[in-house]
Amino acid sequence: MSKKEVRDCRPASVAGDEGFIRGVKDCLPTVLGYLSIGFAAGVIEKTAGLSLAEIALMSMLLYAGSAQFIAAGMLAAGSPTTAIIFTVFFVNLRHLLMSAALVPYFRHLPVWKNVLLGSQLTDETFGVAVTRLAGKPQGSFQWMFGLNLAAYLNWLIANLAGGIFGQWVTQPEKFGLDFALPAMFIGLFMLQLAESSRIGTDLIVAFSAVALAVVGNLFVSEGAGVLIAIILAASIGVWVEKWK
């Protein structure tokens, strides 16, 4: 039986569940968060002196919320180019870990498809993908591409909107834009809890991470405290699962 015949024999619900449109729909929880965060990024980038074309290029090529905020702030402060490049590089090193975590699901794809999916991966699409692919032997390229592309275009549009209309928004925090990123991650976490079969373990890991981050910040920098909390909380989760 050919590959085409095998695909045709699959139930329609399965094919639709793994398609491009399903990926776009699964991206919807991140849309509102991206709109507000991207708008705020566009405002800051415009304030830093970037033109709309430069904002668009930064959104398409850098495509990283935290890195774009940092880069815009450093540009406004007159930091040297090398400092900006190295700072953005280290801030985005986590993407190597996220990509590595998804490798088992897309090992069957050719290299160019993996490069395409990996280049569009973000914290939010990674969170959706990990939840969606849990327990599955492999992921669908069409689904992941739909998820990534929807987030990518949404981010670009939001940044451009911030660059265009940002001149009238002098204090983004008054509209809650500064809370958009935490709110979006809370929403993704709740969706993951709703579909998880290990709610108890997930809650233990979440509360442990928060508590460890708060305590860690008393002794080390905020960034280091968060990284240490993530590692320790993940270790606690593994230990809990082994001792069940």
C-alpha positions in Angstrom: 0.0 0.0 0.0 1.4 3.4 -1.0 1.8 6.3 1.4 -1.0 8.1 -0.3 -3.3 5.2 0.3 -2.3 5.0 3.9 -3.1 8.7 4.4 -6.5 8.2 2.6 -7.3 5.3 5.0 -6.9 7.5 8.1 -10.2 8.7 9.7 -11.1 12.3 8.6 -11.0 13.5 12.2 -7.4 12.4 12.5 -6.3 14.1 9.3 -8.1 17.3 10.3 -6.7 17.1 13.7 -3.1 17.3 12.3 -3.6 19.8 9.5 -2.5 23.3 8.9 -5.9 24.9 9.9 -5.8 22.9 13.2 -2.4 24.4 13.9 -3.7 27.9 13.2 -6.7 27.3 15.5 -4.4 26.0 18.3 -2.4 29.3 18.0 -5.5 31.4 18.9 -4.8 31.4 22.7 -1.5 33.3 22.0 -3.1 35.8 19.5 -4.3 38.3 22.1 -1.1 38.1 24.1 1.0 38.6 21.0 -1.1 41.5 19.9 -0.6 43.4 23.1 3.0 42.4 23.6 3.9 43.0 19.9 2.1 46.4 20.1 4.2 47.3 23.2 7.4 46.2 21.4 6.5 48.3 18.4 6.0 51.3 20.7 9.4 50.9 22.3 11.1 50.3 19.0 9.5 53.4 17.5 10.6 55.4 20.6 14.2 54.0 20.1 14.2 55.7 16.7 13.5 52.8 14.4 11.6 53.3 11.2 8.6 51.1 10.3 10.8 49.2 7.8 13.4 48.6 10.6 10.6 47.5 13.0 9.3 45.1 10.3 12.8 43.6 9.7 13.5 43.2 13.4 10.2 41.4 13.8 10.8 39.1 10.9 14.5 38.4 11.4 15.0 38.6 15.2 11.4 37.5 16.0 11.8 37.3 19.8 9.8 39.4 22.2 12.3 39.7 25.1 15.2 40.1 22.7 13.4 42.9 20.8 12.6 44.8 24.0 16.3 44.5 25.0 17.7 45.5 21.6 15.4 48.5 21.4 16.4 49.6 24.9 20.1 49.2 24.1 19.7 51.1 20.8 18.0 53.9 22.6 20.9 54.0 25.2 23.5 54.1 22.4 25.0 50.7 23.3 27.6 49.3 20.8 26.5 46.9 18.1 28.6 44.0 19.5 27.1 44.3 22.9 23.6 44.2 21.5 24.4 41.1 19.4 26.0 39.2 22.3 23.2 40.1 24.7 20.5 39.0 22.3 22.4 35.8 21.6 22.6 34.7 25.2 19.0 35.8 25.9 17.8 33.5 23.1 20.0 30.5 23.9 16.9 28.8 25.5 15.7 28.2 21.9 18.3 25.5 21.5 16.8 23.7 24.5 13.3 24.1 23.2 14.2 22.9 19.7 16.0 19.9 21.2 12.9 19.0 23.2 10.8 18.8 20.0 13.4 16.8 18.0 11.9 13.4 18.8 8.5 14.4 17.3 9.9 15.7 14.0 12.9 13.4 13.4 11.0 11.9 10.4 11.0 15.2 8.5 13.8 16.3 6.1 16.3 18.8 7.3 14.9 21.8 5.4 11.5 21.3 7.1 13.1 21.0 10.5 15.1 24.2 9.9 11.9 26.0 8.8 10.0 24.9 12.0 12.9 25.6 14.3 13.5 29.1 12.9 9.9 30.1 13.8 9.7 28.5 17.2 8.9 30.7 20.2 8.2 30.2 23.9 4.5 30.2 23.3 4.4 27.9 20.2 6.7 25.6 22.1 4.3 25.5 25.0 1.4 24.7 22.7 3.4 22.1 20.8 4.6 20.2 23.9 1.0 20.0 25.2 -0.4 19.0 21.9 2.2 16.4 21.0 2.5 14.8 24.5 2.0 11.0 24.1 2.2 11.0 20.3 4.9 9.2 18.4 5.5 12.0 15.9 4.2 15.5 15.0 2.7 16.8 11.8 4.7 19.3 9.7 1.4 20.9 8.5 0.1 21.4 12.0 3.3 22.8 13.4 3.8 25.1 10.4 0.2 26.4 10.8 0.9 27.1 14.5 4.2 28.9 13.8 3.0 30.9 10.8 -0.1 32.2 12.6 2.1 33.4 15.5 4.7 34.8 13.1 2.3 36.9 11.1 0.4 38.0 14.2 3.6 39.2 15.8 4.7 41.1 12.7 1.3 42.9 12.4 1.3 43.8 16.1 4.8 45.3 16.0 3.9 47.4 12.9 0.7 48.5 14.7 2.7 49.6 17.7 5.1 51.5 15.4 2.3 53.3 13.7 0.0 54.1 16.6 2.6 54.0 19.4 3.1 57.8 19.3 -0.2 58.2 21.1 0.6 55.6 23.7 3.1 57.2 26.0 2.5 54.9 29.0 1.7 51.3 27.8 1.5 50.1 31.4 -1.7 52.1 31.9 -3.4 49.7 29.5 -2.0 46.6 31.1 0.4 45.9 28.2 3.2 45.2 30.6 1.2 42.3 32.0 0.4 40.8 28.6 3.3 38.3 28.6 2.6 36.8 32.1 -1.1 36.7 31.3 -0.5 34.8 28.1 1.7 32.2 29.9 -0.9 31.8 32.6 -3.5 31.1 29.9 -1.2 28.5 28.3 -0.5 26.9 31.6 -4.2 26.6 32.4 -4.9 24.9 29.0 -2.1 22.5 29.7 -3.5 21.7 33.1 -6.9 21.0 31.6 -5.5 18.4 29.2 -2.9 16.9 31.6 -3.3 13.6 33.3 -0.7 14.6 36.0 -2.4 17.7 37.4 -1.0 17.0 40.9 2.6 16.9 39.6 2.1 19.9 37.4 0.9 22.0 40.3 3.7 20.9 42.5 6.3 21.9 39.9 4.5 25.2 39.3 4.4 26.2 42.9 7.9 24.9 43.5 9.2 27.1 40.7 7.5 30.2 42.0 8.7 29.6 45.6 12.2 28.9 44.5 12.3 31.9 42.2 11.2 34.2 45.0 13.8 32.8 47.5 16.5 32.7 44.8 16.1 36.4 44.0 17.0 37.2 47.6 20.5 35.8 47.0 21.2 36.0 43.3 20.2 38.1 40.3 16.6 37.9 39.0 17.6 36.1 35.8 19.9 33.6 37.6 17.2 33.0 40.3 14.6 32.1 37.6 17.0 29.7 35.8 17.9 28.0 39.1 14.2 27.7 40.0 13.4 26.1 36.6 16.1 23.5 37.0 15.2 22.6 40.6 11.4 22.6 40.0 11.9 20.3 37.0 14.1 18.0 39.1 11.3 17.9 41.8 8.8 17.0 39.1 11.0 14.0 37.9 11.5 12.9 41.5 7.7 13.0 42.3 6.9 11.0 39.2 9.5 8.3 40.0 8.2 8.0 43.6 4.5 7.7 42.7 
